[in-house]
Amino acid sequence: MTTEAGVDQATFEVVNPTADKLDSAETSLAPRLDTLNGKVLGLLSNSKPNAEIALQAVAEKIKETYPDLKIRLYPGSIRFDPGLLRRAIEESDALVGATADCGACTSWLIHDGAQAEKAGVPQVTIVARGFERDTDTSAKVFGVPGLQYVVVPRVFTALTPEQATEQTLPVADDIIKALTQTPAAAPADTAEQEDDEERQETYTFRGQDPVAAVEAFNEFYLQKDFGDGLPLHPPTRAKVEAIIEAAQGLPRDELILTIPPLHGHGTLERIAVNAAMAGCRPEELPVVIAALKAIHACPPPMNLSVLMSTGAFAPVILVNGPLVKKLGINSGRSPLGPGLNNRVNIRIGRAVALTLRNLGAWIPGRMDLDTIGTVRKNIQVFGENEDESPWEPYQVGKGLRPDDSTVTVVHTVGEWDLGSNHGPADRRIRSIAARTPTLTQVGFMTSTLAGLEGNEDGLFYLLPPETARKFADAGLSKDAVKRFLLHNIRPRIWDVVAPFIDFRERGLVRPEWEWMFQLTPEEQRTQTIQAFNDPAAINIAVAGHGTPKEFVFGTMTTPITVKITALA
């Protein structure tokens, strides 16, 4: 860091890490209706508990004012099936959507409402208190910043059907107004307005000495919500330029990708600023960018759902190939841990997280609506221990070469230390299967997220070299281990169906699983079922060093592998 020192003062300048452009074009609201009499009011229910009940109740209340109103229900999912959404738009004169009371469902409902406004059909969304900022930001992202919504006091999932109806009926007049009156220009969100007004390319900080100046910088950047809560490295122009120069002539304003979930413009310069704040060296930037590309490549609806949900989901990054050694990425002992051996892992993970934060608004309470949170959002990076592995590297199984350097990103839902599994190979593999917890998620059992194929939920094992060699010496390939785990992780049917009883009551369980709910309680307790359908749900990498203590992540997305390439 370069400082200008006076008698009692040090000064330095840093670069703003936030996006200066969003990848969205603004669209005006559709014309409002003169009356609802004789019109068709479409109800978009996104499968959330009590959504349909609340919509039907408020529609009947509106019908008291407009007796000739026709009501049509469109039961969909979180992210409406495109065909169903098109039909609702074509058949309706106006639409009311519900409910926006979690991160992913709010953003997808706003997405679907924005499609209606762009098609010329006025809509209004029912939003639970506490999700207004997510709604406003999502509307801006999807190109309809004035999108209309009404607010109810509580999240619908916490209510009985009677309470859901009771809290929704009072907003009937507000819904009528939103559909029949052209809204006045709404005041901008105060925090957003302040950000826009105060945004400047650089900031200057002063102190009695360099330490005081750095402390002033950190306090300001943390108050602006540019940071992750830990001390930041000042992104001075010199540090940023050093990272940009490593791109070998690539223009600083070159758009490399848009950063989810806000879709801010990830130019070389903006990504470099966030990498500098994480303390990254110039040669680490290609890994950061490859990881961001893998996150960006996650298909919908999970591309937004995993980042914006009220659930504790977070990306984890595996690095393979020659760059693991060249950069000093830890793949040996404790590669997910702290300390000297993990300094590169931590820098890269932090750079990815800061970029998602400052260019994608992946910020708690803004676009990230996580209820409790997880330390995994301090994004974890590790290398595969290819030198000690008896199997082919992970990226080779994905069709790439051993000398290709790659990143693999998977969004995780939890992590478990499986403990020590001693004895011969057959006993070890049985123990791993028995100790593996399972979270049977919506992609496997239900259709509440339109576009899921049912194999997104899975497991990502990290096996230490000692375990992998034991299996290989017994003649087991990596695929053989995966197949064994696939067929032998068998929870009780009683435990599988328990989280989905409510889904079934609302008609959301996939038909192929209906038979499990029809078993008697005794049959459900005594019978087991294979936890996963698809071999792709089980993934294995070799990492760590020392005793045979295995580790597994629960996953919410299929892994995405991206080759690390030079920037220019």
Summary of the structure (lengths in Angstrom):
residues: 568
radius of gyration: 25.9
end to end distance: 26.9
largest distance: 82.6
contacts: 1984
relative contact order: 0.11
helix: 42%
strand: 19%
